[in-house]
């Protein structure tokens, strides 16, 4: 599991463990093919930490799997630029 303590700077009352749990849930949902639900996990992470490159990358993957390629491309671009 990766350290996400740097991702909670915007909202200090959100623990790194809570962020990690959202990542884990999102990855599990991706593996299960439940892309819409995975997308919700990554959107929640981005609400907490808007500059998370990792969340943008995973969100891009979920969008790509949903054949929402233009949106996926935007996520990948934000992940690379941030």
Number of C-alpha atoms within 10 A of each C-alpha: 8 7 10 16 14 10 21 19 13 13 11 11 8 15 15 17 13 13 22 17 14 20 23 15 16 26 20 14 18 20 11 10 14 16 22 16 15 27 23 15 24 26 18 16 25 18 13 18 19 16 17 20 20 16 25 25 21 24 29 26 22 27 21 17 16 15 11 13 15 11 14 22 16 14 22 19 15 16 19 12 9 10
